[in-house]
């Protein structure tokens, strides 16, 4: 008689981990003050949303997405354009009509590529299908670029940039998720058939393409010029009430984390989640059972990128400044991967825990190193007559990379699967009595 045995719940490990995290949070509030600490944990919460998106890609399906930065930037740019106040100079020029024409051409080009991609269902051979796709891409490129260049010249010459549409911030966040999902669908259709290492290279390349486009599209994002201040979904601290305003923003972020966590937990334990983990663990077996592996991978890749874009939009509105040059791989790709790996890939609680812990370490290591180096200078000069090098303060600024590297080494040495690893159900066969 067979029976199912589930690994014992690791509630004690969760309790200890989050208890230590709570103690660290209290220590940060006591040492840095409530205003600064609240700001830090709002940003950490935004990274937790992003980490949840990456976790379902890597932890659920084993997709090695190294283009996290690109989807954060795409979501942030979309929400910025949607919610920023309108630019009257743009609406009083020929820019809106030219922009509409460019969008129509872009849609037509996308439809052309879509139907060329599905030409095999109409009897086209593989070679003919590949030729039709190449022709469709070339035609779409010619149509769009022929419209974009004069449109950009018109907008930049008369209005500077298009400005925003003045929509509510929550609408901007929703649009950010949708646009990130559309980009992810295109990237996934191109890249998800690649091997894991090639997928990493391809997603990294797409991230750089998105960043380069945003930096050079002066008509759309002001290019290297910053756009600020971005609107908040709550009252901004214009009267000096920084703690109240940031606390309200933190409450919104916390509610969003809870909502997405519960939804992802439900999906994880549903048949859909078990199917994704089956594909992750044994792709050949899942395909032999009739599962459409590529379609399911595309599905979870799009969902993960939507959450990443959403988190990027929430983060950029809190900082109130949109700067395409501010999106860098170290902060917006590598750091997110560290959060997921240290927390425990495949475990949503681990992703949240890793995001909060790593961001605290990343942020606090700089002032902590400065405090330590100042005391080393004083002790050295007082007790040993040691003359500190003149660049000691600048060296302290670089300690965060060392501290993060040391933390990764210790965690992976002591807990190779992360602090809160995924709990997997196991089946054992019992003897028939």
C-alpha positions in Angstrom: 0.0 0.0 0.0 1.6 3.3 -1.1 1.4 6.4 0.9 2.7 10.0 0.5 5.1 11.5 2.9 5.7 15.2 3.0 8.9 16.6 4.4 8.3 18.0 7.9 7.5 21.7 7.8 10.6 23.8 8.5 8.6 26.3 10.6 11.3 26.4 13.2 13.9 27.5 10.6 11.5 30.2 9.3 10.9 31.4 12.8 14.6 31.6 13.6 15.5 33.3 10.3 12.7 35.9 10.5 13.4 36.4 14.2 17.0 37.3 13.4 15.9 39.5 10.6 13.5 41.3 13.0 16.3 41.9 15.5 18.4 43.3 12.7 15.6 45.6 11.7 15.2 46.8 15.3 19.0 47.5 15.4 18.8 49.5 12.2 16.0 51.6 13.4 17.8 52.3 16.7 21.1 53.2 15.0 19.9 55.0 11.9 16.6 56.6 13.1 13.1 55.9 11.9 13.1 58.2 8.8 16.1 56.7 7.2 15.3 53.2 8.2 11.7 53.4 6.8 13.1 54.6 3.5 15.5 51.6 3.4 12.8 49.1 4.1 10.5 50.6 1.4 13.3 50.0 -1.1 14.0 46.6 0.3 10.3 45.7 -0.1 10.4 46.8 -3.7 13.3 44.5 -4.2 11.3 41.7 -2.5 8.7 42.1 -5.3 11.4 41.9 -7.9 12.9 38.9 -6.2 9.6 37.1 -6.2 9.4 37.5 -9.9 12.9 36.1 -10.4 12.2 33.3 -8.0 9.3 31.9 -9.9 11.4 31.9 -13.1 14.5 30.3 -11.5 12.9 28.5 -8.6 9.8 27.2 -10.3 11.1 26.6 -13.9 14.9 26.8 -13.8 15.0 29.7 -16.2 18.4 31.6 -16.0 17.3 35.2 -16.6 20.2 37.6 -16.4 18.2 40.4 -18.0 16.5 41.5 -14.8 17.8 45.0 -15.1 16.1 45.5 -18.5 12.7 44.5 -17.3 13.0 46.8 -14.2 14.0 49.7 -16.5 11.1 48.9 -18.9 8.6 48.8 -16.1 10.0 52.0 -14.5 9.9 53.9 -17.9 6.4 52.8 -18.6 5.0 53.9 -15.2 6.9 57.2 -15.5 5.4 58.0 -18.9 1.9 56.9 -17.8 1.8 58.9 -14.5 4.0 62.0 -15.1 2.1 65.2 -15.8 1.5 66.0 -19.5 3.8 68.2 -21.5 1.6 71.0 -23.2 4.3 71.7 -25.8 4.1 68.2 -27.0 0.3 68.2 -27.4 0.4 71.6 -29.2 2.7 70.2 -31.9 2.4 67.6 -34.6 4.0 65.0 -32.2 0.8 63.2 -31.2 -0.3 62.5 -34.7 3.2 61.3 -35.7 3.4 59.2 -32.5 0.1 57.6 -33.4 1.3 56.8 -36.9 4.4 55.2 -35.5 2.4 53.1 -33.1 0.1 51.9 -35.9 3.2 50.9 -38.0 4.7 49.1 -35.0 1.5 47.1 -34.5 1.3 46.3 -38.2 4.9 45.2 -38.1 4.2 43.0 -35.1 1.2 41.4 -36.8 3.3 40.8 -39.9 5.9 39.0 -37.9 3.2 37.1 -36.0 1.6 35.7 -39.1 4.9 34.9 -40.7 5.8 32.9 -37.6 2.5 30.9 -37.9 2.9 30.4 -41.6 3.7 26.7 -41.0 0.1 26.2 -40.0 -0.8 27.3 -43.5 1.4 24.7 -45.2 4.7 26.6 -45.4 7.8 24.5 -45.2 10.4 25.3 -42.4 12.7 27.0 -44.9 9.9 29.1 -46.4 8.7 30.0 -42.8 12.2 31.1 -41.9 12.4 33.2 -45.0 9.0 34.8 -44.4 10.0 35.7 -40.8 13.2 37.3 -42.0 11.3 39.3 -44.7 8.6 40.3 -42.1 11.3 41.5 -39.6 13.0 43.5 -42.4 9.8 45.1 -43.5 8.7 46.0 -40.0 12.1 47.5 -39.3 11.9 49.7 -42.4 8.4 50.8 -41.6 9.0 51.7 -38.0 12.4 53.5 -38.5 11.0 55.5 -41.4 8.4 56.9 -39.0 10.5 57.2 -35.8 13.3 59.4 -37.2 11.1 62.3 -38.3 8.8 61.9 -35.3 11.8 62.1 -32.9 13.1 65.2 -34.7 9.7 66.9 -34.5 9.2 66.2 -30.8 12.7 67.0 -29.7 12.7 70.2 -31.7 9.4 71.6 -30.5 8.6 70.0 -27.2 11.8 68.4 -25.9 10.0 65.1 -25.0 6.5 63.8 -24.9 6.0 64.1 -21.2 3.5 61.9 -19.4 -0.2 61.1 -19.6 -1.1 62.1 -16.0 -2.7 58.8 -15.1 -3.0 57.5 -11.5 0.1 55.9 -10.2 -1.6 52.5 -9.7 -2.5 52.5 -13.4 1.1 53.2 -14.2 2.2 50.2 -12.2 -0.3 48.0 -13.9 0.8 49.2 -17.3 4.4 48.6 -16.3 3.6 45.0 -15.7 1.8 44.7 -19.0 4.6 46.3 -21.0 7.3 44.1 -19.2 5.2 41.1 -20.0 4.9 42.0 -23.7 8.7 42.5 -24.0 9.2 39.2 -22.1 6.9 37.4 -24.6 9.0 38.6 -27.5 12.3 37.8 -25.7 10.9 34.4 -24.7 9.8 33.5 -28.2 13.4 34.2 -29.4 15.4 32.8 -26.4 13.6 30.1 -24.5 14.6 27.4 -26.9 18.3 28.1 -26.2 20.4 26.2 -23.7 20.7 27.6 -20.2 24.0 29.4 -20.7 22.9 30.9 -24.1 19.7 32.0 -22.5 21.6 33.9 -19.9 23.7 35.6 -22.6 20.6 36.4 -24.7 18.6 37.9 -21.8 21.7 40.0 -20.7 21.9 41.3 -24.3 18.2 42.2 -24.4 18.6 44.1 -21.1 21.4 46.2 -22.5 19.3 46.9 -25.6 16.4 48.2 -23.5 18.8 50.4 -21.4 20.5 51.8 -24.5 17.2 52.6 -26.1 15.9 54.4 -23.0 19.2 56.4 -22.7 19.1 57.5 -26.3 15.3 58.1 -26.8 15.4 61.7 -25.8 11.9 62.2 -27.2 10.5 59.5 -25.0 12.5 59.6 -21.7 14.6 62.7 -21.9 17.6 60.4 -22.5 20.4 61.0 -20.0 18.5 63.9 -18.4 16.5 62.9 -15.3 12.7 63.1 -15.0 11.6 64.2 -11.5 9.7 64.4 -9.3 7.6 61.3 -10.0 4.2 61.2 -8.3 3.4 59.0 -5.4 0.3 56.9 -4.7 0.2 58.6 -1.3 0.8 62.2 -0.1 4.5 63.1 -0.6 6.5 64.5 2.3 6.3 68.1 1.1 5.7 69.6 4.5 8.6 67.7 6.2 6.4 64.7 7.3 8.9 62.3 5.9 8.2 59.5 8.4 4.4 59.6 7.9 4.7 59.7 4.1 7.3 56.9 3.9 5.3 54.8 6.4 2.3 55.0 4.2 4.3 54.0 1.1 5.8 51.1 3.2 2.3 50.0 4.1 1.3 49.8 0.4 4.5 47.9 -0.5 3.9 45.5 2.4 0.3 44.8 1.3 1.5 44.2 -2.3 4.1 41.7 -1.0 1.4 39.8 1.0 -0.9 39.7 -2.0 1.7 38.5 -4.5 3.1 36.0 -1.9 -0.3 34.4 -1.3 -1.1 34.2 -5.0 2.3 32.6 -5.8 1.9 30.2 -2.9 -1.4 29.1 -4.2 0.0 28.7 -7.7 3.0 26.7 -6.3 0.8 24.1 -4.6 -1.7 24.0 -7.5 -1.3 21.5 -10.4 0.2 24.3 -12.5 3.0 24.7 -10.0 3.7 21.0 -9.8 3.8 20.8 -13.5 6.4 23.7 -13.7 8.6 21.9 -11.1 8.3 18.7 -13.1 9.5 20.5 -16.2 12.4 22.1 -14.1 13.5 18.7 -12.6 13.1 16.5 -15.7 12.2 18.2 -18.9 12.3 15.0 -21.0 9.9 13.2 -18.7 7.5 16.1 -18.6 7.6 16.3 -22.4 7.0 12.6 -22.7 3.8 13.0 -20.6 2.5 15.4 -23.2 3.3 18.7 -21.6 4.1 21.6 -23.9 7.4 22.6 -22.3 8.2 25.6 -24.4 4.8 27.1 -23.9 4.9 26.6 -20.2 8.3 28.1 -20.0 7.2 31.1 -21.9 4.2 31.4 -19.6 6.2 31.6 -16.4 8.9 33.7 -18.0 6.2 36.3 -18.9 4.6 36.1 -15.4 8.0 36.6 -13.7 9.0 39.5 -15.9 5.6 41.2 -15.3 6.2 41.0 -11.5 9.8 42.3 -12.1 8.5 45.2 -14.1 5.9 46.0 -11.5 8.4 46.0 -8.7 10.7 48.3 -10.8 7.8 50.7 -11.2 7.1 50.7 -7.5 10.8 51.3 -6.7 11.3 54.2 -9.2 8.2 56.1 -8.0 9.5 55.9 -4.4 12.9 57.3 -5.4 11.0 60.0 -7.4 13.7 60.2 -10.1 13.8 58.3 -13.4 17.4 58.1 -14.9 18.1 55.5 -17.5 21.8 55.6 -16.7 20.9 54.7 -13.0 20.0 51.1 -14.0 23.1 49.0 -13.6 23.7 45.3 -13.6 25.4 45.3 -10.2 22.4 46.8 -8.4 19.5 45.6 -10.5 20.5 42.1 -11.7 23.4 40.7 -9.6 21.9 41.9 -6.3 18.5 40.4 -7.1 20.1 37.0 -7.9 22.0 37.2 -4.6 18.7 37.8 -2.8 17.0 34.7 -4.4 20.0 32.4 -3.9 20.7 33.4 -0.4 17.1 33.3 0.6 16.5 29.9 -1.0 15.4 29.5 -4.6 12.0 27.9 -5.1 10.7 29.2 -1.7 8.8 32.5 -1.8 9.4 33.2 1.8 13.0 32.7 1.1 12.9 35.3 -1.7 11.3 37.8 0.6 13.7 37.0 3.5 16.7 37.2 1.1 15.6 40.5 -0.4 15.2 42.2 3.0 18.4 40.8 4.5 20.7 41.4 1.5 19.4 44.9 1.0 20.0 45.7 4.7 23.6 44.3 4.4 24.1 46.1 1.1 22.9 49.5 2.4 24.4 49.3 5.9 27.8 48.0 5.0 28.9 51.4 3.8 28.2 53.4 6.9 29.3 50.5 9.1 32.7 50.4 7.2 33.0 54.1 7.5 32.5 53.9 11.3 35.0 51.1 11.6 37.6 52.8 9.5 37.3 56.0 11.5 38.0 54.1 14.7 40.9 52.3 13.1 42.4 55.7 12.1 41.9 57.1 15.6 43.3 54.0 17.4 46.2 53.7 15.0 47.2 57.3 15.4 46.7 57.3 19.2 48.3 54.0 20.2 50.8 53.2 17.4 51.5 56.5 15.7 50.2 55.0 12.5 49.4 57.4 9.7 46.2 56.4 7.8 46.3 56.6 4.0 44.5 59.6 2.6 42.0 57.5 0.6 40.8 55.5 3.6 37.3 57.0 3.4 36.9 56.1 -0.3 38.0 52.6 0.5 35.2 52.3 3.0 32.7 53.1 0.2 33.9 49.9 -1.6 33.4 47.6 1.4 29.8 46.8 0.5 31.0 44.6 -2.4 33.4 42.8 -0.1 30.7 42.3 2.6 28.2 41.0 0.1 30.8 38.6 -1.3 31.7 37.4 2.2 28.1 36.9 3.1 27.5 34.9 0.0 30.5 32.7 0.7 29.4 32.0 4.3 25.8 31.3 3.4 26.6 29.0 0.5 29.1 27.2 2.7 26.8 26.7 5.6 23.5 26.5 3.7 24.1 25.5 0.0 20.4 25.7 -0.8 19.8 29.0 0.9 18.7 30.0 4.4 15.1 28.9 3.7 15.4 26.2 1.1 12.5 24.8 -0.9 10.6 22.0 0.9 9.9 19.2 -1.5 7.2 16.5 -1.0 8.5 13.0 -1.4 6.7 9.7 -2.1 7.6 6.5 -0.4 6.2 3.1 -1.0 5.1 1.2 2.1 4.8 -2.5 2.4 1.4 -4.1 2.0 0.3 -5.5 5.3 
